[in-house]
Amino acid sequence: MSFLIDSTPRKDGFRMPGEFETHAGTWMLWPERPDNWRNGAKPAQKAFVAVASAIAQFEPVTMCVSQVQFRNARNMLPGNVRVVEMSNNDSWMRDCGPTFVVDGKTARVVDWDFNAWGGLLGGLYFPWDLDDQVAGKVADIERVDRYKAPLVLEGGSIHVDGQGTLMTTKECLLNENRNPDKTQAEIEDLLAGYLNIKKFIWLNHGVYNDETNGHVDNICCFIRPGVVALTWTDDKSDPQYEISQENYEILQSATDAQGRKLEIHKIHQPDPVLIRAEEAEGVDAVEGTLPREAGDRMAASYINFYLCNGGAVVPTFDDPHDSLALAELQKLLPERKVVGVPAREILLGGGNIHCITQQQPKA
Amino acid sequence: MSFLIDSTPRKDGFRMPGEFETHAGTWMLWPERPDNWRNGAKPAQKAFVAVASAIAQFEPVTMCVSQVQFRNARNMLPGNVRVVEMSNNDSWMRDCGPTFVVDGKTARVVDWDFNAWGGLLGGLYFPWDLDDQVAGKVADIERVDRYKAPLVLEGGSIHVDGQGTLMTTKECLLNENRNPDKTQAEIEDLLAGYLNIKKFIWLNHGVYNDETNGHVDNICCFIRPGVVALTWTDDKSDPQYEISQENYEILQSATDAQGRKLEIHKIHQPDPVLIRAEEAEGVDAVEGTLPREAGDRMAASYINFYLCNGGAVVPTFDDPHDSLALAELQKLLPERKVVGVPAREILLGGGNIHCITQQQPKA
């Protein structure tokens, strides 16, 4: 059951909690489409199993899987992961999934419009009708009521501190391929109403060559209220340098909804990660889906980690910077167990661990 | 999550409760296939909505729906019915769905083999692979563990009193198209282990012309332990007369697992219900699916009702016997509200209200 509520969460006393607050569980979607995931998605499926298994140490995980892949997913996943049937166009639960809001007693869902990261203006595939139904289906399974927000938005394009602050990027939210009919002020008004936000921190760009049009969740995140982590490079010749530098300056001069200055931690990125020829060859070349070409640089970042109850699941890239990133995050998150999961196969599909997960906060 | 348990419910202290015991909720499947349901299943869908709405007065209802019909079902069903995506071959949750067992603290699921009422020897359609996955998928959604029983069985072919007695028919359970390699004693052993049964009452035949090979749930059921209701006719020229008479005699001489004689109540059937020409014409004629032909007699019976928390949802046929059946059932079930739902459109698909529902007992 799920009733559609004709109101806004703010009016009803609901807010979006920070990811670091206690979860009821985690939602994921199973990768399958061979025009995005190499070799029939078999390597990606193993990586998703590793991520689900890592999170399931800390909290309940639900994997949503199409009819065709259901039995294979059920066989590959451990018994402590719940598997439910759900059709989809791809496997980015962060972006097409629900945003949960809470009022201290109950959880509800905000269901955004989804257009596959740009619709007919540079979106990553067509159609996206099944993805757009995912949030409502999750709400029904969980028997929580639902708000329908009149805004094209992906969950990965926003981060909140749960205390009234939202962090996002202009590159994504003000892109003409998302909400061309809305001004920045109108977008802020909608986010304020649907997530209970009082203060916006607008970064400029996301990670270099990020196909999402610069989702914030790959470049910067809240560790806890007042504390953020930013992907970084010391290599001034890397196009990422200027992007991170500019965002660092914005963060330095920002204050949050509580009037605090931010504590900013730099997490050095891995060395450039390029698509290999044999990786590109494993992807079906299909018109209308973003091609995967050998030599293309991928938007690799340690910031695309996921916080769960008592844990942090962090992508690794078989890179010399892996151990440094894990150690720094462990220092920033002393109350959590930091777990690295090899994530190259997820990155090859266009995102990372944060992009394939969505938290359901404890009501 | 759902772990497969390599044991039997009896060994683990679980039993199948009677339908009249308290439920956690009801499971249903949405009708859709046009080679079984007339006019693209539109009239049947309205009837299923009426049944789900009637039950939802009393307890939570979950409707499982294919990808293709999901949005239509969500729109047609009231908000207090939960809708979840689940692929299927048809809509008989009683028969392909799980049998829940309980131990006073926990619920688990028994997952039988399903072969569409006879497999390649007179089964009603082909294939049935999606139906056969339904029980496991329900278990996963509910996060309950699962026993896999090595027996072809439909939920509608058994009734239990929750106190060690199981009632079934030889026509179905001993049919060569179900478990030809097993003797009656071997089938009893399996049912004893998986449902915690001590005493079997074997009726002979089910309702005349019942395409399920005589499911017990269309002819006789437990009102409560020690009390049964049997479909009946006073018309000696009706082929149903002899069937009911024979079963009456079996029931009269039977005792249950507690050593009790049974109190037997006759519920007079409706007048013969025949498929009309315009009804038959609305069904796609497809090789491999049971045809629906004008003039065929359907297996109409009031016994195919469903008990839910504080309620009984009973099929009606726009027949002079309707009010008598409702009144008699209300007298037998004074603690429940008896609700009639017009069910001709369900009957046209080959079953009735009990066949399209499956109870999940309270753990």
Interface residues (C-beta under 8 A of the other chain):
Chain A: M1 S2 F3 L4 P60 Q67 F70 R71 R74 G79 N80 V81 R82 V83 V84 E85 M86 S87 L130 Q133 G136 K137 D140 I141 R143
Chain B: M1 S2 F3 L4 P60 Q67 F70 R71 R74 G79 N80 V81 R82 V83 V84 E85 M86 S87 L130 Q133 G136 K137 D140 I141 R143
